[in-house]
């Protein structure tokens, strides 16, 4: 069955298409690739994207967003795909915004969601640990330490991880790889001692990163959702993304 857009969704599509076709044709990706741009996307264009409201589509109005849904995000993603525009829309505006909106505490939402809407904060989900997408195989270890946890392990292919201001890290606080229970999500500043990031340029010239965690200390109030019960939240977020 064909998807029929509402008038508002059609206006959103036309706005995104106009900006992207004008500022980010396919030649834009080629230019960034050939110039070996350190970020791999245009921060200036992302700021303009945010000013037009696209970065806050899935963020509630109380935090500066539009409070729209997956259809609207999909409409914008389709326009991004038309020209292969490099941007942190999926990693930040869809995946991270959904994770924080669904699982964040009031303080976490107030801290991060307005910045996502404004385009001033980039965030990435650090999930997979190998070349295949297997969320249940989360093995990066989080052990209790004082009033928080210590993270040890590595994540591979973290989309836009090299430019992220915030990492949402899936770690194992109990059980073994392959089990859905015992997974916890943590909010980690990539500048924290013990975090090492190495950019990975994908075959399509888009961005990812390998991120290593060596005795990285995380306070308990940086847990996203509930300890040992993060997989349900993770599943919901992945369904959106």
C-alpha positions in Angstrom: 0.0 0.0 0.0 1.4 3.4 -1.0 2.2 5.8 1.7 0.2 9.0 1.3 1.8 12.0 3.0 -0.3 14.6 4.8 0.0 18.2 3.8 2.3 18.9 6.7 4.5 15.9 5.8 4.6 17.0 2.1 5.7 20.5 3.2 8.5 18.9 5.4 9.6 16.9 2.4 9.7 19.9 0.1 11.7 21.9 2.7 14.3 19.2 3.1 14.5 18.5 -0.6 15.0 22.2 -1.4 17.8 22.6 1.2 19.6 19.3 0.3 19.4 19.7 -3.5 20.7 23.2 -3.2 23.5 22.7 -0.6 24.3 19.0 -0.7 24.1 17.5 -4.2 26.1 14.3 -4.8 29.1 16.5 -5.6 29.1 17.7 -2.0 29.9 14.1 -0.8 32.6 13.8 -3.5 34.2 17.1 -2.4 34.3 16.0 1.3 35.8 12.6 0.3 38.4 14.0 -2.0 39.4 16.7 0.4 39.8 14.1 3.2 37.6 16.3 5.4 38.3 15.5 9.0 34.7 15.6 10.1 33.3 14.0 6.9 30.3 16.3 6.8 29.6 20.0 6.8 29.1 21.5 10.3 27.8 24.7 8.8 25.2 22.8 6.8 24.2 20.7 9.8 23.6 24.0 11.8 21.4 25.2 9.0 19.6 21.8 9.0 18.9 22.3 12.7 17.7 25.8 12.3 15.1 24.5 9.9 13.9 22.1 12.6 15.2 18.8 11.2 17.5 18.0 14.0 14.7 18.2 16.6 12.0 16.2 14.7 11.9 13.4 17.3 12.5 15.7 20.3 9.5 16.8 22.3 8.3 20.4 22.1 9.2 20.9 25.8 12.8 20.4 24.9 12.8 22.6 21.8 11.9 20.0 19.2 8.9 19.4 17.0 7.6 16.3 18.7 6.9 14.5 15.4 7.3 10.8 14.6 9.1 8.1 12.6 7.2 8.9 9.4 8.5 12.5 9.4 12.0 11.3 10.2 11.7 8.8 7.3 10.6 11.6 5.0 13.8 13.6 5.7 16.0 10.4 5.5 14.6 9.7 2.1 15.7 13.2 0.9 19.1 12.8 2.5 19.4 9.5 0.6 18.7 11.1 -2.7 22.0 12.8 -2.8 23.9 10.7 -0.3 24.3 13.8 1.9 26.8 13.1 4.8 25.2 14.2 8.0 24.7 13.1 11.6 20.9 13.0 11.2 20.6 9.2 11.7 23.1 8.9 14.6 22.0 12.1 16.4 18.5 13.2 15.4 17.0 9.7 15.1 18.9 7.2 17.2 20.3 9.3 20.1 17.3 11.5 20.3 15.0 8.5 20.5 17.2 6.8 23.2 17.2 9.9 25.4 13.5 10.6 24.9 12.5 7.1 25.7 15.0 6.2 28.5 16.4 9.5 29.8 15.8 10.9 33.3 14.3 14.4 33.5 17.8 15.8 34.1 19.3 13.9 31.2 16.6 15.0 28.8 17.0 18.6 29.9 20.7 18.5 29.5 21.0 16.9 26.1 17.7 17.1 24.0 17.7 20.9 23.6 21.3 20.8 22.4 20.4 18.1 19.8 17.5 20.2 18.6 19.8 23.2 18.3 22.4 21.3 16.4 25.0 22.0 19.0 25.5 18.4 20.2 26.3 15.3 18.2 25.7 11.9 19.7 26.3 8.3 18.6 25.2 4.9 19.7 28.2 2.6 20.5 26.8 -0.8 20.2 28.4 -3.4 17.8 31.7 -4.9 18.7 32.5 -6.7 15.5 31.8 -6.5 11.8 28.2 -7.8 12.2 25.2 -6.2 13.8 24.6 -8.5 16.7 23.2 -6.5 19.7 22.8 -9.5 21.9 26.6 -10.1 21.7 27.4 -7.1 23.8 30.4 -8.0 25.8 32.0 -4.7 26.7 32.3 -4.9 30.5 30.9 -2.5 33.0 31.9 -3.2 36.6 30.8 -1.5 39.8 33.3 1.1 41.0 32.6 3.5 43.9 29.5 5.5 43.0 29.5 4.3 39.4 31.0 1.9 36.9 34.2 1.3 35.0 34.0 0.4 31.3 36.4 -1.9 29.6 36.3 -3.1 26.0 35.9 -1.8 22.4 33.2 -0.9 20.0 33.5 -1.1 16.2 31.7 0.8 13.4 30.2 3.5 15.7 28.4 5.7 13.2 29.7 9.3 13.4 31.6 8.2 16.5 34.7 10.3 15.6 32.7 13.6 15.9 30.3 12.7 18.7 30.1 14.9 21.8 28.2 12.2 23.6 28.3 8.4 23.3 25.5 6.1 24.3 27.4 2.9 25.1 25.9 -0.5 25.5 27.8 -2.5 28.1 27.3 -5.7 30.0 26.7 -5.3 33.8 25.6 -8.9 34.3 25.3 -12.2 32.4 27.1 -13.2 29.3 27.2 -12.3 25.7 24.1 -13.6 23.9 21.8 -12.8 26.8 19.3 -10.0 26.7 19.4 -9.4 30.4 22.4 -7.7 32.0 22.8 -5.0 29.3 23.0 -1.4 30.5 23.3 1.8 28.5 25.7 4.6 29.6 26.1 8.2 28.6 29.8 8.8 28.1 31.7 11.9 27.2 34.3 10.8 24.6 36.8 13.2 26.2 36.8 11.1 29.4 40.1 9.6 30.4 40.5 6.1 28.9 38.4 6.7 25.8 40.3 6.4 22.5 38.6 7.0 19.1 39.9 6.1 15.7 37.9 7.1 12.6 36.9 4.5 10.1 36.0 5.7 6.6 33.5 3.3 5.1 33.5 2.0 1.5 30.7 4.5 0.7 32.8 7.4 2.1 30.5 7.8 5.1 31.8 7.9 8.7 32.2 5.4 11.5 34.8 4.9 14.3 36.4 2.3 16.5 36.2 3.3 20.1 38.2 1.7 22.9 37.4 2.0 26.6 40.2 1.4 29.1 39.0 1.7 32.8 36.7 4.5 31.8 34.9 5.8 34.9 31.2 6.7 34.6 29.0 8.0 37.4 25.8 6.2 38.3 23.7 9.2 37.1 25.0 8.6 33.6 23.1 5.3 33.3 20.5 5.7 30.6 17.4 3.8 31.7 17.8 1.0 34.3 20.9 -1.1 35.2 20.8 -4.6 33.7 17.6 -3.8 31.8 18.8 -1.7 28.8 18.2 -4.2 26.1 14.4 -3.4 25.9 15.2 0.3 25.5 17.9 -0.6 22.9 15.4 -2.7 20.9 12.9 0.1 20.7 15.6 2.6 19.6 16.9 0.2 16.9 13.4 -0.2 15.6 13.2 3.5 15.1 16.6 3.8 13.5 
